[in-house]
Structures are given as C-alpha cells and as structure tokens.
Amino acid sequence: MEIGTLSQVWRYPAKSMQGEALEQAELVPSGLSGDRGWAVRDEVRGGIRGAKKIGALMGLSARYLAEPTPGQGPPEIEIDLGAGTTVRSGDPDVHRTLSATLAHEVTLWPLQPADDLDHYRRGAPDSDDLEVELRDLFARTPDEPLPDFSLFPPEIIEFESPPGTYLDAYPLLIITDRTLARLAGLAPESIIDVRRFRPNLVVSAAGDGADDDWPERAWVGRSITVGDAELDVVGPCPRCVMITRGFEGLPEDRSIMRTVVREADQNIGVYATVRTPGRVGLGDAVRLS
C-alpha cells in the first residue's frame, strides 16, 4: 500500500550540526551513508557530546568535501562557523577553533571502531541527581513525564551512542509533512521548522489526513519500502531539548516542548532500521510492505 512519497532527504556529516539536503542517498545497515561521520568530544567532562549538552553546536553546519563511500571512514568535512568563517577537519588548529567558537573545550573526531569502547563511553553528568540530569536533557518540567526509556537501545545507558556510531539511538529518523503541519497548527506562535527535528527522511503522506494527524505512528512494528531499500519502523522518537534550541534565525523556544509533551505524547517522528540496503531519492514512493 502506498502511504506517501519521499520529499526530503537529510544527511548530517557532524553530530548535532546542521546538515545537507540531498536529492538521493544510499541507505546502508548503519543508516544513511555518511550520516554522523564526525562528532566533538567534550574535553572538560569527557565523552562524545551533542547539542543536548553543547547547544551552540546547532549553530554550526557541516558538509563533506568528498562523497562518503559505504564501508570506508568518513571523508574530511568543512564546518561553517558563521559570519563567513569556516574550518576544515584536517586543519591543524581545528580543535582550538571549534573550542573558541563553542566556548567549551572540545576536539573533533571521525567515527572510531566499535570496539573502542572508551571512546563512546558517556562523560560525567552535569548533575549528580539523575532526575535533574534527565529533565535537563529532555527539557521536561517537574510536572511532565520523562520519556519511556525502554524505547532506546540498552547500550546507550553506558555509551553516548551505540558503539561504532554517533547516532542518538537508531539508524534513521523519519517524519511526515503532516506531522510537522499538525504541530505548527497546535503551536501557532512557534516556528516549526524541519531543521529543529533533524530527520533523515521526510515523507509527504498520502490521503487527506482528516483523522490521521501523526501518520507515521501507524507504521511502528511494520516494514516500509522506499526506493530500493526496505526499512523496519521500530518505535516513536521521544524528543529532547534540541528541538527548542535557537540557531540560524530560529529563536530558542521552550514552548515547543510543552506542545509536544501535551499534544503528541512527547514523540515526533519514528525511528527505523535498515532491513534491505538500497538507494533512495526524492519522489520515491513509500509503501507499507
């Protein structure tokens, strides 16, 4: 059954930085080829860090200097720091430049082997109180529920990401245009921009949507085909503080999270894994299989 068409493809060369809109991409077992090939390490508290902790990362954008090749290490990247300033991953002063830009001491790293467990191990928390730490990461007020953490892979309790990746949880994040439109209708004072939600694939959902405000949720537990690839939709995506960050003309807006928790049960979009690798492109039909 056709459920929509692929309308946007996004790749993020560096974890938590703004990414690249593509016309087509290769989906491999680890997700979209080249996605999150680089990340910064916190040299103050340890561990690979994203914008949950270092919010200024979302104000940077990254692009590859060569097209990634599946099965090989990530190519070099160029990072736009704003105000016409860039730095490349191979520059000798890249760590110092990024640290100054982020006002936090960091180093830039390409993906490391999955057995380098110390590289992926979580750094020290900002608070010794676990609930305080989690409410900060997920931008939840004291009266709001925390996410259902059973949705996440168990290894991310100990590691910042599944070892061998810089992913938050699963290889792909999918959102429909109808979900974004519904959220915009529920939060008319907010700017609901797709870049806040960092999907890999955006699907223009089929049908009139009269009774289907969050259509991708019906795909959980099922498989979908997109282009040459087949994906397993494994669960909803509980949203974190990153959707509230301000960057590139978008204001910081904590009210977005209030709407997501109240109206969308904390979840926007769905996670997926790659069952059958293949190429996808704009305009491809998306089908439940």
Phi, psi and omega per residue, in radians:
M1 nan 2.240 3.117
E2 -1.370 2.261 -3.079
I3 -2.059 0.003 3.107
G4 2.810 -3.001 3.072
T5 -2.288 2.654 -3.136
L6 -1.356 2.051 -3.046
S7 -1.897 -0.373 3.097
Q8 -2.556 2.516 3.037
V9 -2.258 2.238 -3.092
W10 -2.193 2.360 3.037
R11 -2.170 2.426 -3.108
Y12 -2.045 1.685 -3.097
P13 -1.013 -0.559 -3.137
A14 -2.206 2.356 -3.116
K15 -0.934 2.203 3.037
S16 1.297 -0.076 2.999
M17 -1.556 2.787 3.084
Q18 -1.139 2.636 -2.964
G19 -1.995 -2.695 -3.051
E20 -2.073 2.291 3.004
A21 -1.494 2.178 -3.067
L22 -1.976 2.758 3.019
E23 -1.566 -0.504 3.083
Q24 -2.672 2.830 -3.102
A25 -2.756 2.798 3.074
E26 -1.737 2.184 3.038
L27 -1.677 2.189 -3.103
V28 -2.101 2.998 -3.094
P29 -0.934 -0.543 -3.128
S30 -1.512 0.041 3.122
G31 2.130 -2.503 3.134
L32 -1.448 2.200 -3.046
S33 -0.941 2.194 3.133
G34 1.531 -0.056 -3.106
D35 -1.249 2.275 -3.131
R36 0.899 0.940 3.098
G37 -1.384 -0.323 -3.105
W38 -2.297 2.776 3.074
A39 -2.795 2.836 3.063
V40 -1.737 2.572 3.059
R41 -1.859 2.348 3.113
D42 -1.362 1.980 -3.123
E43 -1.572 0.107 3.059
V44 -1.707 -0.916 -3.078
R45 -1.939 -0.035 3.103
G46 1.476 2.819 3.040
G47 1.545 2.630 2.986
I48 -1.127 2.389 -3.089
R49 -2.212 2.579 2.995
G50 -2.093 -2.903 -3.063
A51 -1.323 -0.102 2.962
K52 -1.041 -0.636 -3.112
K53 -1.801 -0.729 -3.107
I54 -1.990 1.477 -3.003
G55 -1.039 -0.500 -3.097
A56 -1.137 -0.256 3.083
L57 -1.020 -0.572 -3.102
M58 -1.231 -0.246 3.074
G59 -1.452 -0.106 3.113
L60 -1.750 2.746 3.040
S61 -2.338 2.649 -3.061
A62 -2.323 2.576 3.056
R63 -2.439 2.636 3.086
Y64 -1.387 2.527 3.076
L65 -1.533 -0.237 3.023
A66 -2.569 2.707 -3.109
E67 -1.243 2.290 3.113
P68 -1.065 2.596 3.074
T69 -1.979 2.117 -3.140
P70 -0.947 2.376 3.128
G71 1.541 -0.106 3.108
Q72 -2.013 2.888 3.123
G73 -1.138 2.785 -3.103
P74 -1.177 2.454 3.045
P75 -1.176 2.983 3.070
E76 -1.114 2.670 3.112
I77 -2.152 2.770 2.968
E78 -2.011 2.296 -3.093
I79 -1.919 2.191 3.066
D80 -1.520 2.034 -3.097
L81 -1.592 -0.058 -3.072
G82 1.634 2.830 3.120
A83 0.994 0.558 3.082
G84 1.323 0.220 -3.100
T85 -1.841 2.343 3.088
T86 -2.287 2.824 3.024
V87 -2.508 2.540 3.123
R88 -1.839 2.646 -3.076
S89 -1.068 -0.468 3.141
G90 -1.542 -0.058 -3.138
D91 -1.154 2.444 -3.103
P92 -1.114 -0.419 -3.113
D93 -1.828 0.332 -3.049
V94 -1.042 -0.709 -3.098
H95 -1.161 -0.767 3.130
R96 -1.132 -0.725 -3.127
T97 -1.122 -0.801 3.125
L98 -1.131 -0.714 3.134
S99 -1.064 -0.739 3.133
A100 -1.164 -0.711 -3.131
T101 -1.143 -0.714 -3.086
L102 -1.530 -0.122 -3.068
A103 0.955 0.682 -3.133
H104 -2.788 2.382 -3.075
E105 -1.305 2.053 -3.127
V106 -2.387 2.876 2.918
T107 -2.233 2.671 -3.102
L108 -1.779 2.300 -3.040
W109 -2.308 2.409 2.890
P110 -1.357 2.913 3.076
L111 -0.928 2.406 3.097
Q112 -1.891 2.829 -3.140
P113 -0.983 2.616 -3.098
A114 -1.105 -0.418 -3.124
D115 -1.497 0.009 3.037
D116 -1.496 1.245 -2.968
L117 -1.123 -0.585 3.140
D118 -1.096 -0.552 3.123
H119 -1.108 -0.617 -3.050
Y120 -1.669 -0.123 -3.081
R121 -1.149 2.516 -3.104
R122 -1.097 2.511 3.034
G123 -1.408 -3.137 -3.121
A124 -1.177 2.437 3.093
P125 -1.246 2.859 3.077
D126 -1.401 -0.380 -3.134
S127 -2.319 2.504 3.052
D128 -1.343 -0.218 3.102
D129 -1.573 1.954 -3.048
L130 -1.045 -0.711 -3.124
E131 -1.152 -0.701 3.084
V132 -1.062 -0.770 3.129
E133 -1.046 -0.818 -3.094
L134 -1.198 -0.685 3.129
R135 -1.165 -0.536 3.065
D136 -1.221 -0.788 -3.129
L137 -1.099 -0.657 -3.051
F138 -1.810 0.120 3.063
A139 0.930 0.741 3.136
R140 -1.740 2.402 3.048
T141 -1.367 2.857 -3.087
P142 -1.019 -0.443 -3.110
D143 -1.644 0.045 -3.135
E144 -1.768 2.577 3.119
P145 -1.272 2.584 2.975
L146 -1.372 2.809 3.127
P147 -1.072 2.846 3.007
D148 -1.414 1.773 -3.026
F149 -1.269 -0.175 3.059
S150 -1.184 -0.231 3.099
L151 -1.248 -0.354 -3.031
F152 -1.620 2.690 3.041
P153 -1.036 2.420 -3.048
P154 -1.093 -0.448 -3.080
E155 -1.184 -0.332 -3.101
I156 -1.379 0.010 2.954
I157 -1.184 -0.752 -3.113
E158 -1.597 -0.547 -3.033
F159 -2.010 2.626 3.135
E160 -1.113 -0.544 3.115
S161 -2.631 2.824 3.037
P162 -0.958 2.153 -3.061
P163 -0.892 2.413 -3.058
G164 1.623 -0.046 3.113
T165 -2.412 2.843 2.948
Y166 -1.952 0.478 3.125
L167 -1.390 2.649 3.043
D168 -1.193 -0.691 -3.061
A169 -2.652 -1.216 -3.048
Y170 -2.042 2.889 -3.008
P171 -1.116 -0.607 -3.031
L172 -2.300 2.558 2.996
L173 -2.111 2.235 -3.092
I174 -2.112 2.376 3.087
I175 -2.345 2.590 3.030
T176 -1.729 2.696 3.059
D177 -1.093 -0.531 -3.119
R178 -1.190 -0.641 3.081
T179 -1.106 -0.778 3.126
L180 -1.123 -0.698 3.130
A181 -1.168 -0.707 3.117
R182 -1.093 -0.762 3.135
L183 -1.116 -0.697 3.102
A184 -1.086 -0.646 3.101
G185 -1.195 -0.557 3.133
L186 -1.399 -0.366 -3.104
A187 -2.242 1.168 -3.019
P188 -1.138 -0.344 3.128
E189 -1.507 -0.131 -3.101
S190 -1.785 2.764 3.038
I191 -1.714 1.855 3.137
I192 -1.634 1.648 -3.096
D193 -1.871 2.363 -3.101
V194 -0.968 -0.503 -3.101
R195 -1.150 -0.420 3.081
R196 -1.120 -0.531 -2.919
F197 -1.767 -0.151 2.944
R198 0.901 0.867 3.067
P199 -1.325 2.800 2.901
N200 -1.544 -0.723 -3.095
L201 -2.206 2.291 3.023
V202 -1.979 2.224 -3.088
V203 -1.922 2.246 2.959
S204 -1.410 1.895 -2.993
A205 -1.276 2.465 3.101
A206 -1.354 2.812 3.091
G207 1.564 3.023 -3.074
D208 -1.474 -0.256 3.060
G209 1.268 0.244 -3.055
A210 -1.027 -0.657 -3.109
D211 -2.168 0.539 -2.993
D212 -2.506 1.166 -3.023
D213 -1.257 -0.513 -3.123
W214 -2.164 1.184 -2.908
P215 -1.080 -0.552 -3.078
E216 -1.165 -0.325 3.134
R217 -1.131 -0.487 3.116
A218 -1.241 -0.189 -3.132
W219 -1.542 -0.212 -3.083
V220 -1.038 2.314 -3.115
G221 1.485 0.038 -3.125
R222 -2.141 3.002 3.097
S223 -1.894 2.567 3.050
I224 -2.243 2.644 3.029
T225 -1.924 2.421 3.087
V226 -2.397 2.081 -3.088
G227 0.989 -2.211 3.137
D228 -1.582 -0.025 -3.000
A229 -1.803 2.646 2.998
E230 -2.097 2.313 -3.053
L231 -2.133 2.552 2.998
D232 -1.817 2.135 -3.141
V233 -1.524 2.006 -2.934
V234 -1.736 -0.364 -3.140
G235 2.966 2.954 3.110
P236 -1.275 2.838 -3.137
C237 -1.858 1.834 3.031
P238 -1.174 2.301 -3.033
R239 -1.560 2.647 -3.097
C240 -2.044 -3.017 -3.061
V241 -1.052 -0.371 -3.054
M242 -1.034 -0.540 -3.115
I243 -1.235 -0.204 -3.128
T244 -1.728 -0.120 -3.046
R245 -1.181 2.654 3.020
G246 -1.705 2.389 3.113
F247 -2.934 2.631 3.021
E248 0.751 0.922 3.093
G249 1.507 -0.120 3.070
L250 -1.649 2.244 -3.118
P251 -1.345 2.701 2.926
E252 -1.081 2.365 -3.020
D253 -2.617 1.621 3.129
R254 -1.218 -0.357 -3.117
S255 -1.152 -0.404 3.093
I256 -1.045 -0.732 3.138
M257 -1.159 -0.631 3.104
R258 -1.041 -0.713 3.137
T259 -1.187 -0.751 -3.116
V260 -1.112 -0.723 3.134
V261 -1.195 -0.772 -3.051
R262 -1.269 -0.749 -2.958
E263 -1.799 -0.391 -3.022
A264 -2.135 0.326 3.091
D265 0.961 0.591 3.070
Q266 1.368 -0.128 -2.930
N267 -2.004 2.298 3.015
I268 -2.318 2.068 -3.104
G269 1.526 3.047 -3.128
V270 -2.349 2.639 3.052
Y271 -1.566 2.611 3.098
A272 -2.511 2.701 2.991
T273 -1.989 2.839 -3.079
V274 -1.706 1.951 3.071
R275 -1.425 -0.852 3.137
T276 -2.170 1.964 3.120
P277 -1.089 2.730 3.116
G278 3.028 3.064 -3.099
R279 -1.625 2.455 3.082
V280 -2.221 2.686 3.133
G281 -2.662 2.817 -3.140
L282 -0.986 2.399 -3.134
G283 1.575 -0.147 3.099
D284 -1.091 2.448 3.041
A285 -1.226 2.489 3.059
V286 -1.944 2.178 -3.042
R287 -2.251 2.492 2.919
L288 -1.320 2.280 -3.074
S289 -2.010 nan nan
